[in-house]
């Protein structure tokens, strides 16, 4: 049984199949963040996943914009349960194939995976090719430039969703565009927002957009390395590396403080990466 195997060697040497913390995962061991972490620790960015456990309840509808291979998608799908759902977007064709494989391997039936980009308005966008025959960073691929696949782009507001409880956005610098295309949805449903913010040159506009939507915003800076990882491995592959994320809660429902969180109250406040 897979549960009894640390990993399974596949015909393509860099591909691995492994029983990880949140389920069986197929991944590329040469991916320097997601794949390397799953390969060594049996989990990826578990300190983010722990936060989701505290935010998400059964029955919720969650949007994940930028699902990559589904390292968090499987966990999100299990959290919302049979009566909830996840809509998972991944514009990179090969990563989308991994995503679908990982949903199937774990028997996930409540998730709608879409090979689409998400932006401010419907259209098309170029998804640059990634050299999957060498070391790569699939999670850091920016869209819209270079050669690659031309992929359909949608805006969240055009989905006409019946509900929306949380939106997780990690799209290599297009976070503001996603929010701009989801304003009606956000105004109507007031979901939790969990937004990547790792590009200092885009920080001010992103914060201004969130504040304009009447959200309170806190930094969430989880270490990529989890000392309590599933493998019990004390070797840190990512020394000093954190994810620059924002926890965003509707102003009318937000608590006074979030434990350990530093609130961002103005778009003029500097990004932590700025000198």
Buried (B, 14 or more C-beta within 10 A) or exposed (E): EEEEEEBEEEEEEBBBBBBBBBBBBBBBBBBBBBBBBBBBBBBBBBBBBEBBEEBBEEEBBBBBBBBBBBBBBBBBBBBBBEEBBBBBBBBBBBBBBBBBBBBEBBEBEBBEBBBBBBBBEEEEBBBBBBEBEEBBBBBEBEBBEEEBBEBEBBBBBEBEBEEBBBBBBBBBBBBBBBBBBBBBBBEEBBBBBBBBBBBBEBBBEBBBBBBEBEBBBBBBBBBBBBEEBBBEBEEBBBEEEBBBBBBBBBEEEBEEEBEEBEBBEEBEBEBBEEE
